[in-house]
Amino acid sequence: MIEVKGLTKYYGRHMAIQDLTFDAQRGEILGFLGPNAAGKTTTLRILAGYMPPSQGTARIAGFDVLEQSLEVRKRIGYLPETVPLYPEMSVWEYLDYMGSLRRVEDLEERISEVLEEVQLEERAESYIGNLSKGLKQRVGLAQALLHEPEVLILDEPTIGLDPAQIIEVRHLIQKLGKDRTVLLSTHILSEAQQVCDRVLIINKGQLVAEDTPENLQAQISGADQLVVRASTETEALRDLISLIPEVTEVMPGEVEGEVFVMSVPGKDIRPEVARKIVEAGFDLLELRLAGLSLEDIFLQLTKENTHLKEGG
């Protein structure tokens, strides 16, 4: 449903995105991750037909976003980071207005269906200006769904919401993604891990990783970290384990006498760690492998000098 090849965008001399290539299929929720100014919103705006690329191509449902922009817009629902709502309108009035602009057939029936889909039936007559941030996000989703798009593009849909509202919107996105393609931009790593089937990680306008959260954990160099706890002070344990040649980094844990150990890939250092601790006269209290979280992977991939590609 989404095909992007070599997408590049310049603002004057500044390159916002460079040579992005990826795809997404129907029924897939694709997470688009990156730090601020990484190029996420620029990419989404190009896909939504709001601006042209400088180079490269992007196709939605087989239509080119530049050459066949109107066909693309018929097939996408776009929820920008700042939802374009009219506070003086009721929810129904706003959806009626947006549906009229899109020439949606059987509009009243469709509004009722969408309100049920986003669980806003009881707020149809409420003025948008009186709604909470979470309900406003639902109104924004409703307008994006009115014309039954094949592709949903969501830019930071849970930003500014409270924890309960975030959970509600995430569940809604999962439901919507069952029969559509959803491209979800977010900087909330736990959100991508919980909601997305696959994630793209972008940094400084370049794609640095693309895979499922689970596969990323397995592919990234040093993706296994060791949790070690012993009957000594954290600093002493850290100094001791740092002497092992295969160890690349030792970080303090949450409790005294606990550290997290990173090592070169392909080498099981547990026997050596245990031996060092026992020979030093300490009791070994815990020694286990713990896979990296998506947050750990994200931080590793977006370090200033990291330029990994998939499989690289």
N, C-alpha and C positions, 0 to 999 in steps of 0.2 A: 504493500500500500504506500509506503514511503521509500523512495530511492534517491539517495544523495551521492553525488560523485564529484570530487574535487572542488567542493564549495569554498569560495574565498570571497572575503569582503574587506575593502579598504574604506576608511574614512580619511580622505586626503592621503597623507603618507602613512597614517597609522593602519596597520593590518589587524582587524578585529578577529577574523577567523581565517585559517589557512588550510586549504586542501582537505576539507572534511569529507569523508566517505563512510556512509553507513546505510542500513535499511531497517525497516520494521514491517511486520506482517499483521494481517487481521487477527484479532484476538490476543495481541501482544501488548503489554504495557512496558514501554521502553523508558528507562530513567535517564535523564540528561543531567549529569553532575559536573560541578566545577566551582571554584572560588569566584568571588566577585570580579567582574570585568574579564571573565574567561572567554566570553563570546556566546554564552547560552542564549540570551535574549535576542541577539542579532540573528542567530541561526533560526530561532522560532519565527521572527518577523519575516525573514525571507521565505520560509515555508508557508506562512500564512498569506503571502502576497503583499505584505506591507512595504517591502522594499526589494529592489533587485540585487542579485549577487554581482560582484565584480568579475568573477570567473566561476566556472563549474556549472553543474546542472542539478536541479532537484525536481522530482516528479511525485505527484500525489495521485494515487489511483490511476496511474498511467498518463497523467496530464502534466505538462511542463509548467512550473510555477511562473515562469516569465512569459512564455509564448501563449499559454492557455490559462491565464490568470482567472478568468471568470468561471471556467469549468472547475478549476481547483477550489475556488471559494464556495462553490456549491457543495463540495464534498468534505469540507473541514468545518469543525467548530473550534473557535479560538477563545480562550480565556486568558487575557493578559494579566500581568501581575497586579495592575491597578484596574479593577473592573469598571467599565464605563456605564455607570448606572445613573438614573435620574431620580433624586430623592423625593421630588414632589409628585411622582407617579406611584400608583399602587403597583403591586407585583403583577397583577393581571394586565393593567394598562400598559406597563412596560413590555411585557411579552407580546401583547397584541400589536404594539407599535413595531417591535423588532421583527415579528413574524410577517407583518405587512410589508416591511422593507424587503424581506426575503421572498415575498410572494408565496408563502406557505399555504398549501391547499388545506381545506377543512380546518381552518386555523383554531377555532374555538375548541374543537375536539382535540387537536394536537396540543394546545396549551394545557388542557386538563390532563392529558397523558404525561406531559413533561412535569407538571407540578406534582403528580403522583410519584413519578420516577425519582425526583429529588426531595420528596417528602415535604412539600410546601403547600399542600392542599388547603390547610387551615389558615394560611397567611396570604391567600390570593388577594384579599381586599386591603391588606396592610400597606401603608405607605413605606416605600423603600427606605426613606430617611429615618424611620423609626425602628428599623431592623438591626439586630446585632451583626457584628462582622461575619460570623459564621453563616447566618442566614443570607446575608448579602452575597457571600460566595456561592451559595446554592442558587440564588437568583441568576448570578453570572453563568453558572453551569447550565441552568435552564435555558437561557438564551442561546448558549452554544449548542444545545441539543435540539432546538426547535425544528430545524430542517432535516433532522435525522442524518447527521453527517457520518461518513464512513471513518473519518479520522478526527480525533480530538487532540488539540494542542493546548496544554495547560502549563502556564508559566507561574511557578511558585504558588500553587493553589491553596496552600495551608499557611502562608505567611501571615503573621499577626493574629492567628487564632489561638484560643485557649486549648488546653490539652483535650478536653472533652470534644470540642468542635473539630480538632485535628483528627481524632479517631473516627468521627462521623464522616468527614470528607474522604478520608482514606478508604473507608469501607465502600463509600459511594463510587469512588474511582475504580476499585476492584470490580464492582458490579458492572460498571459501564464498559470496562475493558474486556468483558467476556465475548462480545460480538463486534467490537470495534478495534481500531488501532489507536493506542493512546501514547502520545509523546509527552512525558512529564518532566519539566525542568524543576530541579530542587537543589538546595544546598544542605538539606536535612538528610544525613546519611542513613539514619535509622529508617526514614520514610522509604527511601529507595530499596533498602534491604527487605522491608516488610511488604511493599506494594508491587515492585517491579519484577518482571520476568527476566529482564536483561538490563544492563546499565552501560552507558557510555560515560567516560570520564574525560573532560576537556580542560586543558590548562593553557593559558596564553594563546587561545585561538586554535590549538592543535589537539587532535584526538590522541590521548595517551594510553587508553585501555578500552576494551569493548568485550563484554562477556556477561555471563550470569554472575551474581554475587558469589555463588559457591565456587565456580570455576576460577574467578579472580583470586579467591583465597588460595587455591591450589597452584595457580600459575606464577604469582608474583614471587620473585626471588626472596628467599628467607621467609616464606609465608607461614611457617610454623614457628611459634615462639614457645619458650619453656618457662613454666612457672616454678620457681624454686623458693622454698621456705626452710630456714634452719634456725637453730638455737643460738643466734648471735645477732649483733647489730647489723642493720641494713648495709651500712658503709663497709663494714668488714667483709660481709658476704659478697658485696659488689666487687671489692678489690681482689678477693680470692678467685672468683669465677672469671674475672677479666684476664687472668693469667693464662687461660686456656686459649691456644692459638686460633681455634676455629670460631671463637666467640667474636662477633662483630659489634655488639652493643649490649650493655646491661643497664636496665632502668629500675629505679626503686618502685616497690609495690605499694599497696594501700596500708599495709601493717608493718610493724617493725620486724626485720628479719626476712622480708619477702622481696624478691626481685623478679623481673621479667627479662629473659635472656634471648637475644637474637644471635643466630649463627649462620655460617655459610650453608647454602642448600646442599642436600644430599649427604649430610653427615650427622649421624645420631650422636650427640655429645652427652647424653644422659649418663652413661657409665663413668665418663671422665669427671662430670660435675659431682656425681655421688662420691667418687673416690677422693676428690679434692676436699670435700666437706668433711668426710670421715677422718682423713689423714690430718686435717687441721684440728681435730678434737671436738667438732661440733656435732650435734644431733641433727640428722636429716629429717625434717618434719613433712615436707611435701616436695614432690618432683613429678610434674606432668606436662604434657603437650597441650597447648591451647591455640587453635587456629586464629589467625588475625581477623578482626572485624572489618567490615567495609570501611569504617572510619580510619583504621590503621592503614589499609591499602590506599585510601584516598590521600592521606597525608604523605605516604611514601611516594606515590606517583606524582604529586603536585609539588614536590620539592623543586627549588629553583632550577637545578641542573638536570632534572629527570626528563627524559624524552623517550619513554618506552612506547612501543607500538604493540599491537596484539601479536603475540608470538615472539616479540623481540626481547 
